[in-house]
Amino acid sequence: MSIEVQNILKLYGKQKALNKVSFTIPSGEIVGFLGPNGAGKSTMMKILTTYINQNEGTVSINGFDTLTHDLEVKKSVGYLPEHNPLYLDLYVKEYLNFHADIHKLSNNRIEEVIELVGLSPEKGKKINQLSKGYRQRVGLAAALLHNPEVLILDEPTTGLDPNQLAEIRNLIKEIGKTKTVLLSTHIMQEVEAMCDRVIIINKGEIVADKNLKDLLENQEQIIEVEFDLRVEEQLLNKILNLKSAKNIFDNTWHLTFETKEDMRSKIFDFAQENGLKTLQLQQKINSLENLFQNITN
Ligand code: ADP
């Protein structure tokens, strides 16, 4: 396992920022760590990167315990903090040189990483001359310099414009082909765009841990239908794949299906077969965004 987290408790005073948090991540996965603001994402990431210690529980990265082998953990982990502390007056190369010195790395490695994160056109500039998207690339470059196996990215796309967002997402996906990546976000679309798996945290506790493929396949479909006449629920239950039927008002129903197939034509057929007319037929997909809201509310 690249990352093993067991029963983590983290207190700030009396407040439980993390309460019995456990998860494992095998190498090579890109995992989204999703939760509303204040859920405990940054706290967990700071523990994973040895910036702070937990009160209870154990964390290991590449088999190294974060409390007893913090140097080995630091070598295995690249960390992009939420408010990446870039020194704005430094040139890109100077900033990366500074980080390379800490790890005793060669100039060649700096050039390699500049190329990898697409910083070449901007490498001669001062950091304060760069757009937010390019500053984020500098942060990623610094996190990648010592070629860590695990990357921890705290809200890596916050504040980017749509173009920058797409570029950084692609870059993270590319990097994720050879590394284990845990990235935090409070936006479900981010997870959909980049991740193999999502771990959802709310109020310091893990509330879901799922593969994206499974989530996408099991999305619910709700169809709002208005018939011209009164219908009994028993009759509606004859519709194939129907999970539930809810009477909204008068002759209008919300029919829930667990299938990706568009069920509107089946409902139309059902109405005809039973001497009914459909006055209105509307499909509403229960999106991942809704799922996230349902879980965290
Ligand atoms: P997230 O990253 O999901 O927004 P955080 O891990 O930053 O959440 O915060 C989790 C909870 O812990 C919040 O209620 C926050 O106010 C609290 N918290 C975070 N850091 C500190 C700190 N250094 N001192 C006291 N409380 C903190």
Boltz pocket constraint, residues with backbone or C-beta under 6 A from the ligand:
constraints:
  - pocket:
      binder: B
      contacts: [[A, 12], [A, 17], [A, 35], [A, 36], [A, 37], [A, 38], [A, 39], [A, 40], [A, 41], [A, 42], [A, 43], [A, 44]]
      max_distance: 6.0
